[in-house]
Amino acid sequence: MEPARLTLRFQIAPDGSAPAGETVTVTAWIRTLPGQAVRLRARLGSLSGPGSAAASGVAWSGAALRASGGAAAASCAGGVLSASSGAEAPFGAAGISPGAAAEPVAGWTGSGTLACALTFKLLAPGGLPPGWYAAVADLTLEAR
């Protein structure tokens, strides 16, 4: 997994606008036993900034860049990690709290390599005080 930890930075301008987001390329390779599916999981570790108490979370979209083997049919999805709930859900579902995990990849069925471009942005940046915000997300790869 490269990188296994994402450190993301976002800037909110004084007028409340925010750039389009930060894009990170994540590349993963795994060898599985027959019949095992692959799970790539993301866990939001922290979210800080001048309005971090008001920051509701981080959203992202995903696009596959290249895939081989059992990852050829996989898709890089989008989703939300938010501070509104402690539930765990797959990527694309709202209500994931910091520390809960989500899955940014679907359909990975066996040994292979997958590279995804993941674009991250703060949720509802217009309601946050201006300044720099940072988020840390940890990625893990497992076969089941």
C-alpha positions as CSV (number, residue, x, y, z in Angstrom):
1,M,0.0,0.0,0.0
2,E,1.5,3.3,-1.0
3,P,0.9,5.6,0.8
4,A,-0.6,3.9,3.9
5,R,-1.2,7.2,5.7
6,L,-2.6,10.3,4.0
7,T,-2.0,13.8,5.4
8,L,-4.4,16.2,3.8
9,R,-4.4,20.0,3.9
10,F,-7.3,22.2,2.9
11,Q,-7.5,26.0,2.9
12,I,-10.6,28.0,3.4
13,A,-10.3,31.6,2.0
14,P,-11.6,34.6,3.9
15,D,-14.6,34.7,1.4
16,G,-15.5,31.1,2.4
17,S,-14.3,29.6,-0.9
18,A,-12.2,26.5,-1.0
19,P,-10.1,25.0,-3.8
20,A,-11.4,21.9,-5.6
21,G,-9.7,19.6,-3.2
22,E,-6.5,17.6,-2.8
23,T,-5.9,14.6,-5.1
24,V,-3.8,11.7,-3.9
25,T,-2.8,8.6,-6.0
26,V,-3.1,5.4,-3.9
27,T,-1.5,2.2,-5.2
28,A,-2.1,-1.2,-3.7
29,W,-0.9,-4.7,-4.5
30,I,-2.0,-7.9,-2.8
31,R,-1.7,-11.7,-3.3
32,T,-4.8,-13.7,-2.1
33,L,-5.8,-17.3,-1.6
34,P,-8.4,-18.6,-4.0
35,G,-11.9,-17.3,-3.2
36,Q,-10.7,-14.4,-1.1
37,A,-12.0,-10.8,-1.7
38,V,-9.9,-7.8,-1.1
39,R,-10.8,-4.9,1.1
40,L,-9.2,-1.5,1.1
41,R,-10.3,0.4,4.2
42,A,-9.9,4.1,5.1
43,R,-10.0,5.4,8.7
44,L,-10.2,9.1,9.6
45,G,-7.8,9.6,12.4
46,S,-8.0,13.4,13.0
47,L,-9.5,16.6,11.6
48,S,-8.1,19.9,12.9
49,G,-8.1,23.6,12.0
50,P,-9.5,26.9,13.2
51,G,-13.1,25.6,12.9
52,S,-12.4,22.0,13.5
53,A,-15.2,21.8,16.1
54,A,-17.6,22.9,13.3
55,A,-15.9,20.8,10.5
56,S,-18.4,18.1,9.7
57,G,-15.9,15.8,7.9
58,V,-14.1,14.9,4.7
59,A,-15.6,13.7,1.4
60,W,-13.9,12.2,-1.6
61,S,-14.4,10.9,-5.0
62,G,-12.4,8.2,-6.7
63,A,-11.3,7.2,-10.2
64,A,-9.3,4.0,-11.2
65,L,-6.1,4.8,-13.0
66,R,-4.9,1.3,-13.7
67,A,-5.7,-2.2,-12.5
68,S,-4.5,-5.8,-13.1
69,G,-5.4,-9.3,-12.1
70,G,-8.3,-9.6,-9.7
71,A,-8.4,-5.8,-9.4
72,A,-9.3,-5.4,-13.1
73,A,-13.1,-5.3,-12.3
74,A,-12.6,-3.1,-9.2
75,S,-13.9,0.4,-8.9
76,C,-12.6,3.3,-6.9
77,A,-15.7,4.8,-5.2
78,G,-16.4,8.0,-3.4
79,G,-17.7,8.6,0.1
80,V,-17.8,10.6,3.3
81,L,-16.2,10.4,6.7
82,S,-18.2,12.7,9.0
83,A,-18.4,13.5,12.6
84,S,-22.2,13.0,12.8
85,S,-22.3,9.3,13.8
86,G,-20.3,6.4,15.2
87,A,-21.6,3.9,12.7
88,E,-19.5,2.0,10.2
89,A,-20.6,1.8,6.6
90,P,-19.1,1.3,3.1
91,F,-17.8,4.2,1.1
92,G,-20.6,6.3,-0.4
93,A,-22.6,6.3,2.9
94,A,-22.7,9.3,5.2
95,G,-22.4,9.3,8.9
96,I,-18.9,7.8,9.5
97,S,-17.2,9.2,12.5
98,P,-13.5,9.8,13.0
99,G,-12.1,6.4,13.9
100,A,-14.7,4.5,12.0
101,A,-13.7,2.8,8.7
102,A,-15.0,3.0,5.2
103,E,-14.2,1.1,2.0
104,P,-13.0,3.2,-1.0
105,V,-12.8,0.2,-3.4
106,A,-15.5,-2.2,-4.6
107,G,-15.3,-5.4,-6.7
108,W,-11.7,-6.4,-6.0
109,T,-11.9,-10.2,-6.3
110,G,-8.3,-11.6,-6.0
111,S,-4.6,-11.0,-6.4
112,G,-3.7,-7.9,-8.3
113,T,-2.7,-4.3,-8.4
114,L,-5.0,-1.2,-8.3
115,A,-4.1,2.5,-8.5
116,C,-6.8,5.0,-7.6
117,A,-6.9,8.8,-7.8
118,L,-8.8,10.0,-4.7
119,T,-9.8,13.6,-4.5
120,F,-10.5,14.9,-0.9
121,K,-12.4,18.0,0.2
122,L,-13.9,19.3,3.4
123,L,-17.7,19.0,3.8
124,A,-19.5,22.4,3.8
125,P,-16.4,24.6,3.6
126,G,-18.6,27.8,3.3
127,G,-19.7,27.5,7.0
128,L,-16.1,27.2,8.4
129,P,-13.8,29.9,9.6
130,P,-11.0,30.8,7.1
131,G,-7.6,29.2,7.5
132,W,-5.8,25.9,7.1
133,Y,-7.4,22.6,8.0
134,A,-5.6,19.2,8.2
135,A,-6.9,15.6,8.2
136,V,-5.1,12.3,8.6
137,A,-6.5,9.1,7.1
138,D,-5.0,5.6,7.5
139,L,-5.4,3.0,4.7
140,T,-5.3,-0.7,5.2
141,L,-5.5,-3.6,2.7
142,E,-6.7,-7.1,3.6
143,A,-7.8,-10.3,2.0
144,R,-10.8,-12.2,3.4
